[in-house]
Amino acid sequence: MEKKFNIGIIGAGLVGERLINAIDRHPLGNVKGVYDVDNKRLKEITDQYHLKGVTSYHELLEDPEIDIIYLAVPPKYHYPIALDIIESKKHFLCEKPLANSTEEAKKMYEGVTKHRLVNGMNFPTAYTPAFKKLEQLLEEGYIGELLRIELKGSFTHWPRLWQQNEWIATREQGGFVKEVFTHFIQLIQRCFGEIQDIQSFIEYPENSSRSEKGIIGIGKVKKQVAVLFNGLTDVGMKEELAFTIHGDRGSISLRDWHELWISTKDTEFERVNLDTNDHLVELLNQFFKAIQERQANLVTFKEGYAAQIVIDKLLNN
């Protein structure tokens, strides 16, 4: 029987709870302990899932039976806690964005690299059948010559109704560029390399503490291909997300996280029929493989740091 991996959870919000459920679904995963600064929330989670709660995250770092720490607190608090996790020499799975600044992200990436810790980011879209098929189509030359990349997000509400956390609405650490566009920036750079020459126009509300209302941005990959960013909140329409790749022979569009659409010069966009998978379980599967020193397809801090650079440039930070 394969060894189970004991995981300590720091941060038990909605996203943290999703990973707790995924760990429970994975045959090699075991939540050894949970910490959250909100005692009421901690009790809710530990009671609901019959887990052990701790009064300090240091208890998780000092537990010799814990192999992995999953950090799922708001971005503002990633860096100081991350330094403690790295010092504990435990393998490290982190929520996105990696940190609250490029400088912090760089130091976190350097820390896990120096100590040779298995590290990963919770970028689950990279593990979906839709993205895997997208990569396959690119490798097969479906689009022909790359002409343009577009990322568009229209949000009916911000924060989204299911994610009404105060920090997500703040300029300091929230907004859709950090919270949503980060996912697709990671995908773009995995497929096409570094996004460079970034320029942007940002629309902010009158309240200087609140996050962006809209953004128009442009960058380049492969030195000449334009990457367009278009995001807007409080739009009178249902939320839509689309990462679209245009070539001279065909186009590919990843829509609303899991849907893949394709077209050619002679055909309209049509949805590709794909099998479904448990993408969070697949993320864990790849993370565990990396610890076992098996070949793994894992989104690491290196990609998280690269995405952070783009985020900060788009937001003129």
LUMDOVEX-215689 format. One record per atom (N, C-alpha, C, CB): x, y, z. Coordinates in pm, whole numbers, plus 32768, in hexadecimal, padded with zeros to 4 digits. Each point is the difference from the previous one (the first is absolute). Glycine has a CB too. Example, Ala and Ser with C-alpha at 12.3 -4.5 7.8 and 13.67 -1.06 7.14 Angstrom:
% LUMDOVEX-215689
85277DC7830C7FA780778000805A807880007F437F8B807D809A80DE7F3B8052807780067FB3806D804980767FC17F29
This chain:
% LUMDOVEX-215689
80547F8880007FAC807880008058807D80007F497F83807B809580DD7F2E804E807B7FF97FEB8055807C7FF07FFC7F06807A804C811F7FFB805980737F9D80717FE880EE7FC780377EC28058802F7FA980747FF88051807D80227F367F74803D809F80FC7F8A8042807F801A7FAC80528061806C7FFC7F1B7FD0802781557FBC80518064801080947FDD80287F4F80B17F6880F77F507FFD808B7FD27FCC805A806F7FDE7FB57F12806780BA81037FD28067805C7FC580747FB080AE7FBD80AA7EDD80717F7E7FB9806A7FB880098082804F7F627F577F9980D18112802780028085803C7FA180577FB080F07FE680547E9A80337FE37F99804D7FBA7F8C7FA77FD880AF809D7FAE7EDE7F7780917F8D7FA77FE97F89804B7FC5804D7F7280BE7FCF80E87EE57F9580467FBA7FC07FA67F98807580D980277F407F637F7D7FB97FB27F9B80607FB07FA77F4B80AB800381227F957FD380607FBB7FA9804A7F94804F801980D07F74800B7F4F810780407F9C80547FA67F888017808180B5806F7EFE7F647FA27FA17F9380147FF77FA77F847F7E8090809F808B7FAC7EEB7FFE7FB17F8580757F9D7FFD7F9180BF7F8880E47F7080A280727FA57FFD7FF57F96806D808E80B87FA37F387F6B80CF7FE77F9B80687FAB7F8F7FC6801080B180B67F897F747F017FAB7F9B7FC0804D7FAD7F9A7F3B80958021811C7FAD7F92804F7FB87F9C80627F9F80427FEC80C47F6580507F668109805C7FA780497FB57F858030808B80C680487EFA7F507FE77FAE7F8F802E7FE17F9F7F8E7F9D809580B1805A7F9F7ED57FE17FAA7F8C807B7FB77FCB7F47809C7FC681307F908060807A7FC17FCD802B7F8F805F804880DA7F927FD37EB0803980217F8E80578082801180507F897F737F5E80CE80E98076807F801280478002807F8055806F7F857F497F2180C280BE7FFC807D804A7FC37FF2808A7FF180757F2980447FD581377FCA8000808880188089803F80287F0680177F6C813C8014800E8080804580227FE480927F5B80717F62811C7FB880C580317FE480887FD9806C806380BE7F837F9D7F2D80F780307FDB806E80597FDD807C7FB180947FA280B07F1B80B67F8E7FD080797FBD80118077805D7F5B7F7A7F7780D180F6804E8006807D804C7FB9806D7FB180DA7FBC806D7ED980977FDA7FC780787FC67FFA806B806C7F797F7A7F5780A1810280838000806D80617F748019803880C380667F897ED67F75802A7F74800F802A7FD67F83804D7FCC80967F37802A7F75814C7FE27F8C80537F787FC37FE1808E806380B27F117FF27F2C7F7B7FCE7FE080057FAB7F807F9780C9806F80AE7F6B7F2C800D7FB67F82804E7F8080157FF780D77F8180717F2F80D080517F88801C7FAA7F94803F80CC808F801C7EE07F9880447FAA7F9D80427F9B7FC47F9D801A807B80DA7FAF7FDA7ECE7FA17FCE7F9B80417F957FA97F8D80DF7FFF80EC7F3E7FD180447FA47FA5802A7F808047805080C37F7C7FEA7F4A80F980307F8980467F8C7FA8802F80CA808080497EC77FBF7FDE7F8B7FB180277FC27FBA7F877FD580A080BD801F7FA87ED57FBF7FC97F89804E7F8B7FC57FA280E17FD280E47F2B802D80537F9A7FBF804A7FA68063801A809D7F427FC87F75813F803C7FAD8069809980077FFA7F387F677FF780F98114800B808F80197FF78034803E80817FEC801D7F0880967FDE81088040803B8074802180937FE4805F7F1F80427F72813A80148023808D7FF580738021805D7F1580377FC1813C802A8018806F802B80557FF48096801A80967F487FA57FA980E680C47FF4808D8028806A80597FC27F9D7FB180D480C880127EED806A804C7FBE80327FAF7F898042807180DA7FDA7FD27EB780337FB57F8C80897FC4801C7F7E80967F6980C87FA080FA80837FC880247FF37F708032805080E7803A7F3C7EF77FFE7FEA7F75802B80077FA17F8A7F72805180BE805D7FDB7ECF80067FAE7F87808F7FF47FCE7F1680467FC4813280298041808A80007FCE805C7FAC80587FD980E37FA180057F1380DE80547FB5805E7FD87F6E800D802280D3807B7F727F057F447FD17F75800780547FAA7FA27F14804C8039813B7F577FFC80587FB07FAA7FB57FA17FA380A9800E80B37ED87FD97F687FB37FA57FAA7FC780457F847FC87F7D80CC803A81077F327FC9804A7F8E8069800D7F937F65807F809980747F5A7EED805B80037F8C7FF280807FAE7FF57F087FFA7F90812B7FFF7FDF806D7FA47FB0806B804A7FFF7F5F7F3B801E811E80A47FAD806F80307FBB80407F88809B802880C57EE27FEB7F497FB380487F9B7FDB8088803A7FA47F287F9B8089814380237FEA8088802F7F8E803F7FB180F2801680427EA0800C80047F8980347FBD7FC8807A80497FCC7F197FAD808D8140807B7FD7807D80408000806F7F97805E7FB680E17F6980C07F3D8005806E7F9E809080237FDB7F2A8059805D80ED7FD87F27808780167FCC805A805780577F9D7FE67F238029807B8122804D805B805480517FB580697F5380AE7FDB807C7EDD804E80407FB6806C80537F8A7FCF7F448044809180C47FA77EED804D7F8E7FCC80928006802A7F657FF57F3E80DA807D80A880928009800D80337FE0808D7FFA80AA7F4D7FD57F97811C80377FE180857FEA7F6F802A7FDA80EC803D7FB17EDD7FA37FE67F74802380547FA47FA87F15803B804880FB7FEA7F3980507FAE7FA4808F7FF180317F71804D7F4380C8801D80F3808A7FF7803380097F97806F802780F27FC57F737F0980907FFE7F9B806C7FEF7F747FC77FA080AB809E800B7F477EFC7FEC7F7C7FC280827FD07FC27F0E80367FD2813580217FE6807F7FDD7FC080677FD980697FCD809B7F4180367FAE812C805F7FE1806C7FE37F78803E801880F5802E7F697EE17FD07FDB7F7E803A802A7F8C7FA77F3F806F807080E77FAF7F13802D7F9B7F9E7F907FA17FD580E4800E80657EA080207FA77F907FAD7FD17FDF80267F707FA47FEC80EC80297FB37EC97FD6801C7F787F8C80638003804C7F1A7FB27FA681367FE47FB2807B800A7FA4800F7F8680BA806B80857EC37F907F977F99801C7F9B7FC0808580247FD57F087FD4802781557FCC7FD58089801E7F8C802B7FA780E8803680497EBF80197FF17F96803F7FB2803B806C7FA67F587FCF80B6805D80547EE58028806D7FA97FB88081802B802A7F5E7F40800D8118809D808680137FCB80687FD580667FAD80BB7F7180CF7F2E806180677FCC80588016805A8078806C7F947F3C7F9280EF80AE801A805E806D7FB480817FE480E57F9C802B7F3E80CE801E7FBC80807FEC805780647FB47F7F7FD780D180F77FFB7F03805980547FB080647FA87FB97FE480C2809F80577F737EF880677FB67FB680777FE280597FB6806C7F2C80717FF3812680747FEC80597FE87F8D8060803780F47FEE7F527F07804F7FE07F93805B7FFD7F7B7FB67F7C809E808E80477F607EFC7FF77F847FB2808B7FCC7FDC7F23804A7FA481368010803880897FD97FDC80467FBD8076800B80BF7F5D7FE67F7A811980427FC780777FC47F798025803080E880517F4D7F087F9D7FC17F7E801A80337F977F9E7F348075805A80D47FAF7F2780347FA47F9B80907FDB801E7F6580637F5580EC7FFF80CF808C7FE68020800C7FA7807C804080DC7F9C7F667F3680C580057FB2807B7FE47F6C7FEA7FBA80CB80797FDC7F167F3D7FE17F727FE980687FBF7FA77F0C8032801A812E801D7F8B80697FCB7FA9807E7FE2804F7FA180827F3F80857FD9811780797FEE80527FF67F838056802180F880037F6B7EF280397FEE7F8F805C7FCD7F827FB97FD380A480B7801F7F627EC57FD87F8E7FAE7F7C7FC2803180F17FD47FD17EB08084804B7F7C7FD3802B7FA67FEE7F87801C807780DE7F957F1F7F227F9A7FF47F997F9D80728016801A7F027FEF7FCB81487FA87FA88075800C7F9E80047F8D80B5807E80787ED47FB27FA57F9880057F9A7F9E8070801A80187F0C7FDE7FA4811D7FB87F9C806980077F767FC47FE480A980AD7FB87EF27F8A80897F787FD37FE47FCA804B7F857FD97FCD80F7805A80087E957FCD802D7F7F7FB87F897FC180BC80AD7FE17ECB7F33804C7FC07F827FD87FDA7FF67F6D7FAD7FF580E58040807D7ED77FD97FF97F73806A7FBA7FAC7F7E80D3801D80FF7F33800E806D7FBE7FB77FF17F697FFF809580BD803F7F157F0C80187FF07F6F800B7F7D7FCE7FC28089800980D17F2E80517EED7F807FD97FC680127FC17F767F9180B8808080127EF17F5780057FCA7F787FFE806C7F957F8E7F368055802C813A7FC67FF8806C7F9D808A803A7FE37F178034804D81357FE6801D8085803B7FE8805F7F9A7FC47FDB809D80BE801B7EE67F6D80577F997FC57FE47FF17F6B80067F8780DD7F7B80827EFC7FDD7FF87F728033807B7FB67F347F76803880C180FE80088034807B7FC580957FF27FE17F528086807D80FA7F477FE4808F7FEB7FEA80197FA07F8C802A802A80F47F867F6B7F06800F7F9E7F957FE7803F7F777FB97F4B809E7FDE81067F587FE080417F818070805E7FD57F0D7FEF8037812D80588029807080597FDE80777FB07FCD7FB280A380AD806B7EEE7F9780717FAC7FD77FEA7FC57F74802C7FC980F17F57801C7EEE7FDF7FC67F7D7FFA806A7F917F817F4D8076808E81327FB07FFE806B7F9D7F7680297FD280D87FAF7FBA7EC2803A80997F76801A7FD77FEB80917FD57FB67F4E809C808681117FAB7FE4808D7FE2805880367F907FBC801E80ED80AC7F987EEC805E80367F9F805D806480427F597FDE7F4880C1809180758056806880387FB4805180698082800D7F287FB98004814D7FC1804D806C7FF680937FD880597F5E80AC7F2C80D97F607FEA808C7FDB7FE1805880787FAE7FB17F258002801E81397FD6805480707FC77FA980707FD280C07F63803B7F7281187FC77FBF80767FA88067804680C87F61801A7EC2807680117FA4805B80437FCE7FC180837FBB80637F2180447FED81487FC67FD780807F958065802480D87F90804D7EAC80407FBD7F908059801D7FB17FCC80767FF480447F0F7FED8016814F7FAE7FDC80727F96806A801A80C17F8480627EC280527FA07F8F805980207FBE7FCA807E7FDC803F7F0A801F8013815E7FD07FD280837F81804C802680ED7FC780467EA87FEF7FCE7F81803C8028800D804680867F857F507F7F80C3807180DC80178037808680937FED80237F107FCF804881288091800180837FEC803C8001803D808B806F80007F1D7FB27FAE814A801D7F707FF97F877FB07FCE80A5801D80BC7F797F6D7F0F7F957FA87FD37FA97FD7807780907FAD7F417EF2803680A67FA07FEB806D80287F8C805A7F4F805B7F6E80F67F41805C80277F8C805180808019804F7F927F6D7F5880AC810780948083801A803C8002808B8040806E7F6A7F547F3280AF81037FF28084803B805F801380777F1180047FB481717FF6802F8065801E80658030808F7FEC80477F0D800D7FC8813D80608022808E7FF5808480177FB77F83802680D380E27F877F478084801A7FC57FFF7FF57F6880667FAA80D27F3F80067EF67FFB7FEE7F6F7FD280807FBA7FD07F0B80227FEF814E80287FD2807F7FC68066807080127F177FB8802C8159802E80168060806B801D806A800C7F947FD77FDC80F2805A809E7EFD806B801A7FA080837FC280307F8D80D47FB980847F2480CA807E7FCF8038801D7F6F7FD87FE0809C80BE7FB97F0F7F44801C7F737FE67F937FB77FB28082800280CF7F1680477F077F947FC07FB77FF5802F7F707F8A7FE880D77FFD800B7EF27FE680257F7680097F8A7FA2805780E180327F667F2B7F5C7FF97F8E7FA480837FE47FB87F1180347FE281458030801080817FE67FBF80517F9E80537FFE80E67F9880087F3180EA804C7FA680587FB67F7C8017806580C7806F7F187F417FA07FB37F8C802A7FDC7FA37F8D7FA7808A80B880427FAD7ED17FD17FAF7F8E80647FFE7F8D7F1780368042811380407F92805A80057F8C80837FB7801A7F9A80DA7FC2808F7F1D80BD807B7FB780227FFE7F737FC78015808880D07F7A7F347F3A7FF57F777FCE80247FF97F6C7F4D7FD180A9807E808B7F0B80117FFB7F6E808880357FD57F0A801B7FE7812D804180678089802D7FE580607F8A800E7FC880E8805280217EC5801480547F88800F7FF27FA57F877FE8800E80FA7F9E7FDF7ED47FEA7FA97F8C8042803A7F837F287FB2806580C880D07F87803C80417F8B80987FEE80017F4580A87FFB80F87F70807880927FF8800680317F707FF7800280D180897FAF7ED07FA680267F747FEF80017FDC7F6B7F9E7FC780E38003806C7ED37FF67FDE7F72805F804F7FA77F147FC68029810080BA7FF98043805A7FA18078804B80397F2680187F9480FC7FD080EA8073804480397FDC8086803E808C7F8F7F587FD980BB80CF7FF0807A804E7FB1806C7FB480D77FCA80727ECC80757FD67FB980747FCB8053807C801F7F1C7F90801F810880BA7F7A80598073800E7FBD807E7FCC80C77F6A7FEB7F7F810880267FD480827FCA7F70801E8027809E7FE47F407F45801181417F77800E80317FDB8093801680137F1E806D7F7881077F617FC7808480187F6D7FED802580A280707F5D7F287FEC80F37F747FEF80277FBF8084802580367F1B80507F4680E67FA37FAB806E802F7F9F7FC28063801680867F267FE77FB081547FAE7FC6806B7F958063802B80C27F75804D7EC5805A7FC77F92805180347FE87FDA80927F9680127F1980748051813F7FE97FE9808E7F83804A802F80F87FE280247EC67FEE80447F8F804980398031807980507F7B7F2A800B8029812D801C80258077804C803F7FDB80867F47807D7F91808A7F1980AB80387FD28080808B7FC87FE87F197FCE805B814D80747FD7808A7FDC7FE2802C7F7D803E802F80F07FF17F807ED7806780257F80803D7FCA7F897FB28003807180DE7FA87FA97EBD7FBD7F937FB9804D7FD87F827F248050805980C97F347F8080497FC77F8F7FCD80357F7B80297F328087801E80AB7F0F7FE480347F7A7F737FDB7FD180F47FF17FCD7ED2806B7FE77F7F7FE77FBE80137FCB7F737F9780B4808A80D87F747F3780187FD57F788093800C7FDB7F1980437FC4810E7F747FD5808980087FCD80027FE47F6B805B7FBA80E17FF580937ED980247FE37F7680997FF87FFE7F3080767F9C81067F1B803880907FF1800180337FBB7F847FF97FF880F6808880177EF3803F7FBC7F8F808D7FD880277F7480837F5B80B57F0A807680897FD1801080267FB47F837FE97FF380FC808C7FCF7F07802E7FB47F8C803F7F7D802D802580D57F7F7FC87EC38031804B7F84800F804D7FE87F7F7F547F9E80A3811780197F6980547FE27F8A802A807E7FB77F8B7F257FE98080814A8065803480827FD27FA6804D7FA080DC7F9E801D7EBE80227FAB7FB080487F9C7F6A7FE4800580C87FFB7F757F0D7F9B80D27F727FDD80017FBB8046807580327F207F967F65812B804C7FBA804D80667FAA7FA780597FFF80C47F6580037F5C811C7FA77FC380637FA78070803580A97F4980407ED480AB7FAD7FA2806880297FB97FD680817FE180457F1080128019814C7FBA7FEA807F7F898060800680D67FB580767EB380177FA57F88805180047FA87FCE8072800B802E7F057FE7802281647FB07FD680727FA68070803180B37F6180407ED4807C7FF07FA18065802E7FA37FC28068800C80787F227FD67FD481467FA57FD180697F7A804A7FF880C67FC980937ED880017FB77F7A803C800B7FBE80107F77804B807880CE7FC97F247EDD7FCB80017F787F727FC77FFF80EA7FEA7FA17EC0804F800C7F767FCF7FF67FF57F857FA97FB180E7802080947EAF800A7FFD7F817FB680317F92805D802880767F217FBF7F1080B780327F8F804B80987FFC7FF67F2A7F807FD681188055809680927FFB800080367FAA7F8E7FFC801F80F8806980157EC580417FB67F948097800D800B7F3880267F6B810C7F6C807A80927FFD7FFB802A7FBA7F808013800080FD804F80387EBF802F7FC07F858094801D7FEA7F1A80147F9C81337F818052808D80077FDA80067FC87F7280597FE680F37FBF80737EAC7FF57FDB7F73808580117FB97F0F8042800381137F5A7FAD807D7FFF7FB47FDD7FFE7F6C807C7F8680BA7FB380DE7EFD7FE3800A7F72807B7FDF7FAC7F5180AD8032809D7F017F68806A7FE47FA07FCD80167F7380667F5B809D7FF280937F017FD680187F767FB27F8B7FC480C680927FE67F357EFD80627FB37F8D7FD17F887FE0805980D17FA67F9E7F3B807880E37F947FE0805C800B804F80807FF67F1D7FA07FA180DE80B17FFD804380827FD07F9F806A7FD480DE7F91805C7F3680EA7FDB7FAD80737FD6805D807080A07F467FBD7EF3809980877FD08055806E7FDD7FAB80797FA980A77F5A80977F7781167FE07FC180817FA0805D804780E27F8780107EA2804B80037F97805780357FCC7FCD80857FC2803F7F178027802181427FC47FE2808280447F8980437F27805A7FAC815D7FA8805280587FA48048800D7F767FC17FC2807C80CA7FD07F467F0A80047F727FDC7FD27FE07F737FDB7FD480ED7FF480907ECA7FCB7FE57F7A806880237F967F16802D805380FF7F787F4E805C80197F927FB2800B7F7E80BA7F8680797F5E80E87F3F7FBD801A7F81806A80137F937F3A8069807780A97F667F108060800C7F927FB9802E7F81808F7F4D80687FBD80F47F417FCA80297F7E806F80017F997F4E808B8071808B7F7B7F10805E80117F917FCC80717FA880457F0A8006800181117F8D7FD380687FA47F757FE27FC880EF802D7FC57EF07F5480347F837FD77FBE7F937FD4806080897FBD7F407F94804381427F9C7FD080617FF18062807380377F147FC27F5180F280767FE9804F807780387FB680797F3080697F9A80DD7FDF80D6802E7FBF807A7FA07F918027806D80D6804B7FCB7EB77FD77FB07F91803480467FC7807A7FA47FCC7F19800A8006814580387FCC807C80367F737FEC7F60808D808481157F597FB6803F7F7C7FF97FC87FAA807180D380617F987EFF7F2780487FD07FA4806680777FBF80467F2C7FD47F7B80DA803D810780707FCD804E7FCF7FB38079808D80C07FB37FC37EE180797FE37FBE807F80168064807180447F1E7FA27F7D80C980CE80188054807580657FBB805C7F1680627FF081287FED806580577FC480657FF580508081809E7FAC7F4F7F98801F811B8005804580818084804A80037F6D7F5180778093812C7F59807D80467FE9804D802080807F99805F7F3680217FB6813880478016807E80447F8180317F5C80B4803B80627EDB7FB3803F7F80802280797FE87FA57F217FA3804E80D380847F3480717FF17FA48075805980297F607FC87F47808380B080E8806980578035804A7FB980717F7B80CD7FC080397EFC809E803D7FB78070804F7F887FCE7F46804A809580847F727F0980447F8B7FC7808980267FCC7F227F9C7FC580E680D37FF28080802C7FCA805E802E806F7F8D80447F2D803D7FFA81398053802C8071803C7F8880497F7180CE801A803D7ECE7FFD80317F87804480697FB97FAB7F227FE8807480C980137F0980637FC37FA780878047800D7F497FBE7F6180B480C680A6807C804C800C804A7FDD80817F9A80BA7F79801C7F3580F4803F7FD9807E803D7F757FF47F5D808E8080805F7F1B7F3880327F777FEB80717FF97F987F1C7FAD803C810A80C87F91806B800B7F9B7FDB7FB67F7F80A8801380B87ED77FF07F2A7FCF7FCB7F817FE780767FA27F977F358071805F80AF7F0E7FE7806A7F9F7F798040801E808B7F8A7F517F7480FA80BD7F86804780257FEF807D7FAB80127FA880EB7F7180777EF67FDE807A7FB77FC3806280647FDA7F817F24807D80C9811E7FD680518072801A80947FE480307F40809C7F6C81147F81801480907FF88046802C80807F3080217F6D814A800F80878053801E807480068096801D80867F337FCE7FC680EE809B8014808C80248045804D7F8F800E7FBE80F2803F7FFD7EBC804180447F8F7F9880417FA680BF7F5C80097ED6805A7FD97F9580377FAD7FAD8066804D7FF97F2A7F7F7FF780BF81037FB8806080538048808680077FA57F43808480DF80B87F888052807A80027FF780477F79809C7F9880A87F6C801D7EEC7FF6803B7F7A7F7980447FEB809E7F517FA97EF78071808A7F7A803D7FF57FF7807E80557F9D7F1E7FD780A380E1809E7FFE80758059803F80797FBD800A7F6780C7806180837EEF8042806E7FB97F9E80437FA080DE7F8980127ED780277FA57FA080357F9F7F8F804B804680387F447F637F94808181097F948040804C802A808C802E7FAF7F1F804C80C780E87FF0802D80808036801780667F9180697F8780BF7FC7804D7ECE8013805D7F907F7A802F7FC980D97F8F7FC87EC68017802F7F7B80287FD27FC18067805D7FE47F1F7F97803380D080EA7FC5805A8064805B807580207F857F3F805F80E880CC7F578060806F801180398005808D7F85807F7F53808F7F0B80E980397FF9808780997FFC7FF97F317F898053
